[in-house]
Amino acid sequence: MFSEELEKISWEETTEAIYSKTESDVLRALGKSHCDVNDFMALVSPAAEKYLESMARLSRKYTEERFGKTVSMFIPLYLTNSCTNSCVYCGFHISNPMARTILTPEEIENEYKAIKKLAPFENLLIVTGENPAKAGVPYLAKALDLAKPYFSNLKIEVMPLKTEEYAELTKHGMNGVICFQETYNKARYNVYHPRGMKSKFEWRVNGFDRMGQAGVHSIGMGVLIGLEDWRTDVTMMAYHLRYLQKHYWKTKYSVNFPRMRPAENEGFQPNVIMSDKELAQVTFAMRIFDHDVDISYSTREPAYIRDHMASLGVTTMSAESKTEPGGYYTYPQALEQFHISDDRTAEEVEYALKAAGREPVWKDWDASFDFVK
Ligand code: SF4
């Protein structure tokens, strides 16, 4: 399990190693066709900042070699804002006295129909808060069953499950699982996740092993930028990615680094802010480190960044997302989990991507491929 590997990697020593990288370390990494985690550290280090142009060129080259000009489009659907956890940065946390919604099967189907009217989306991401008693595996299985006539690629972003539960959901058409570790800093993890199942660091970090053991086709990973030093967190994710690729080599991987924005009210304020330039740096570094991994940007990022980065490393994007449960049809005015920055319609995003020379792809996977050996 990855938690055992992580015990051998010191957060403090990794941070020190990153910040002591020199320009020659960066140049060495840029000259390699296969980078290791040590090279990745050089590429995300402050020493690499002045090589952003070269990194962008290399990132674009590797991306086009592997993915052509395609950008895979997906849409998230929040089924519930009911949650038993207390993440200090999230409006859905258990102590927030807000109205909670768990969509009924009929409401879920209405959402699917409403999404299909927006654009020819085939890649659906089903999202829930963590409430296993009320929105657990049987509920998710039902949502997947209902989705099959409408979408060909179904992923979930829900609480970490047991191996057999992941296996069970694949029988209901689930092709992929996304889970954010949020931060790999174990010593600080409970500052942000004080109660509930999400407070159990090992259970969460080993969830990726359980996905791999269950034979999940696609695994998505992510760290929430704004909690701990982002350079160290993405490096830990790079270690984790390599570990998973070695152990579960048939699986396809994606990464995500959503940036938390400063709250306008009294909400949680991020401890660190990642600039636009730094977001570009980590994206290029990830592509140079791993030519095959999907790099995903959500609508948390503003339109101008998404359009620009779509030709420089990003391969998957959401569009016209609503982050409130039932936001497409049932409850368009409910409380959002977080505010999106890119509020263009899917059609507008498609137009902008095409204008930038990209090819938005609505369907890049068909569940029937599962049966092709
Ligand atoms: S981040 Fe997820 S698990 Fe945490 S409180 Fe929000 S919905 Fe619940």
Boltz pocket constraint, residues with backbone or C-beta under 6 A from the ligand:
constraints:
  - pocket:
      binder: B
      contacts: [[A, 83], [A, 84], [A, 85], [A, 86], [A, 87], [A, 90], [A, 91], [A, 92], [A, 93], [A, 94], [A, 128], [A, 129], [A, 130], [A, 198]]
      max_distance: 6.0
